[in-house]
Amino acid sequence: MGNFKFTIIASGLDPQAEDFEDRFYEAGCDDATITFARGAILLEFSREARNFAHAVTSAIRDVKVAGADIERVEPDYLVSLSEIAERACLTRAAVSQYAKGERGQGFPLPVARVSSESPLWDWVDVARWLHKKSRVSLGDVVRAKFVRRCNDSIDRDHHKRKFRQVA
C-alpha cells in the first residue's frame, strides 16, 4: 500500500449547501481537502491504495457517489517548462536547455501554444524522454499515462452528454 497525492476537479454541487462537505465525507472522500477556485470544486486527495490507478479510480467513484461531476484529474498532462522542472526535480534552466536541444537531443516538441511565449508540452512524452535519461522513474511515466487516459475518458463522457442534450 502506498499514499498517492492527486487532485480531482469537480462541479455540479452547491458549496453553500448545508450538507456539502458531509456528502463528500460520507461518500468516502474523508482523505481529501476541499477547496474552491474559479467556480470549481477542488478535492486534493492523499489516498492510501495498492497503486496510483486504484487510488484515482476509487476517488473518482467516491466523488461521483457524492453527486459531483468530474471535470479533470490533476496533475494534468499539459505542462509548462516550470512544471516539467518541478515534476522532474530539475532546475528550470536545465529543462530550458533540454527544450532548446542544448543538453541532449530529441526533447519532445510542445503540443499547445507552440508559437506563444508559454508553450505547453505533453507530460507523457516528456516523462518518457526524461525516463530514458534516468531523470524520472518508470512509475512517473505510468502515472502520467494513466492521468491522461482518465482525462481523455472524462472528455469523451462530456462530449457524449453534450451530444445527447443537443439531439
Secondary structure, 3 states (H helix, E strand, C coil): CEEEEEEEEEECCCCCCCCHHHHHHHCCCCCEEEEEECCEEEEEEEEEECCHHHHHHHHHHHHHHCCCEEEEEECCCEECHHHHHHHHCCCHHHHHHHHHCCCCCCCCCCCECCCCCCCEEEHHHHHHHHHHCCCCCHHHHHHHHHHHHHHHHHHHHHHHHHHHHHC
